[in-house]
Amino acid sequence: EDDGMGRIDEVNALMKSVFDKIDKNNSGTISKRELKAAWKKAGRNFWEAKSTFSETDTDNDGVLSWDEFFNGFISDELDSETLEEAASSLDEMSEEEYKEWFEGAKKHAAVFD
């Protein structure tokens, strides 16, 4: 069963590296400007960034914390509300499904390099 936690840790590490790349000023949060710049670099548009930001900034403080960023990701990608649900979703994937999913996630993450 800790296989699932191993997977969630791997996903967590990948997303943390993306978060750190978007957080250009190393403030520990992502501003609207940083998200817009990252999305532009990724070839996504301003309005997508704007709606993603407002959906993800759950405490409405104008910046995305690590928790908000990661929760937004697992909610979008794994249709999960909690870390436990996300770990369980990852755990239910076969080795092949997970490898394919994670490779896709890594490709998406690479656009922020």
C-alpha positions as CSV (number, residue, x, y, z in Angstrom):
1,E,0.0,0.0,0.0
2,D,2.9,2.4,0.5
3,D,3.4,2.1,-3.3
4,G,0.7,4.7,-3.6
5,M,2.5,7.1,-1.3
6,G,5.6,6.5,-3.3
7,R,3.8,7.7,-6.4
8,I,2.2,10.7,-4.7
9,D,5.7,11.6,-3.4
10,E,7.0,11.4,-6.9
11,V,4.2,13.6,-8.2
12,N,4.6,16.0,-5.3
13,A,8.3,16.4,-6.1
14,L,7.6,17.1,-9.8
15,M,4.9,19.7,-9.0
16,K,7.2,21.3,-6.4
17,S,9.8,21.8,-9.1
18,V,7.2,23.4,-11.4
19,F,6.0,25.6,-8.5
20,D,9.6,26.8,-7.9
21,K,10.2,27.5,-11.6
22,I,7.0,29.7,-11.7
23,D,7.8,31.4,-8.5
24,K,10.5,33.6,-10.1
25,N,11.1,35.8,-7.1
26,N,11.3,32.9,-4.6
27,S,8.6,34.3,-2.4
28,G,7.1,30.9,-1.7
29,T,3.9,32.0,-3.5
30,I,2.9,32.5,-7.1
31,S,1.5,35.9,-8.0
32,K,-0.9,36.5,-10.8
33,R,1.9,38.1,-12.9
34,E,4.1,35.0,-12.3
35,L,1.3,32.6,-13.4
36,K,0.5,34.7,-16.5
37,A,4.1,34.7,-17.5
38,A,4.4,30.9,-17.0
39,W,1.2,30.3,-18.9
40,K,2.3,32.5,-21.8
41,K,5.6,30.6,-21.9
42,A,3.6,27.3,-22.0
43,G,1.5,28.6,-24.9
44,R,-1.7,29.0,-22.9
45,N,-3.7,32.2,-22.9
46,F,-4.2,35.0,-20.4
47,W,-7.9,34.2,-19.7
48,E,-7.1,30.6,-18.9
49,A,-4.5,31.8,-16.4
50,K,-6.9,34.3,-14.9
51,S,-9.7,31.7,-14.4
52,T,-7.2,29.1,-13.1
53,F,-5.8,31.6,-10.7
54,S,-9.2,32.6,-9.3
55,E,-10.3,29.0,-9.0
56,T,-7.1,28.0,-7.3
57,D,-6.6,31.0,-4.9
58,T,-9.1,29.5,-2.4
59,D,-8.3,31.9,0.4
60,N,-8.5,34.9,-2.0
61,D,-5.3,36.5,-0.8
62,G,-4.1,37.3,-4.4
63,V,-1.3,34.7,-4.4
64,L,-1.1,30.9,-4.8
65,S,0.5,29.1,-1.9
66,W,2.1,25.7,-2.5
67,D,-0.9,23.9,-1.0
68,E,-3.4,25.8,-3.2
69,F,-1.2,25.1,-6.3
70,F,-0.9,21.4,-5.5
71,N,-4.5,21.0,-4.5
72,G,-5.5,22.7,-7.8
73,F,-3.3,20.3,-9.7
74,I,-4.6,17.1,-8.0
75,S,-8.2,18.4,-8.4
76,D,-7.7,19.0,-12.2
77,E,-5.5,16.0,-13.0
78,L,-6.7,13.3,-10.6
79,D,-10.2,14.6,-9.8
80,S,-9.3,14.4,-6.2
81,E,-10.2,16.7,-3.3
82,T,-7.6,15.5,-0.8
83,L,-4.0,14.1,-0.8
84,E,-5.4,10.7,0.3
85,E,-7.8,10.6,-2.6
86,A,-5.0,11.5,-5.0
87,A,-2.7,8.9,-3.5
88,S,-5.5,6.3,-3.9
89,S,-6.2,7.3,-7.5
90,L,-2.5,6.9,-8.3
91,D,-2.5,3.6,-6.4
92,E,-5.4,2.3,-8.5
93,M,-3.4,2.8,-11.8
94,S,-1.5,-0.2,-13.2
95,E,2.2,0.3,-13.4
96,E,1.9,1.0,-17.1
97,E,-1.0,3.5,-16.7
98,Y,0.9,5.3,-14.0
99,K,4.1,5.4,-16.1
100,E,2.2,6.9,-19.0
101,W,0.4,9.4,-16.8
102,F,3.6,10.5,-15.1
103,E,5.5,10.8,-18.4
104,G,2.7,13.1,-19.6
105,A,2.9,15.2,-16.4
106,K,6.7,15.5,-16.9
107,K,6.2,16.7,-20.5
108,H,3.8,19.3,-19.3
109,A,6.2,20.3,-16.5
110,A,9.1,20.7,-19.0
111,V,7.4,23.7,-20.7
112,F,8.3,25.7,-17.6
113,D,12.0,25.0,-17.8
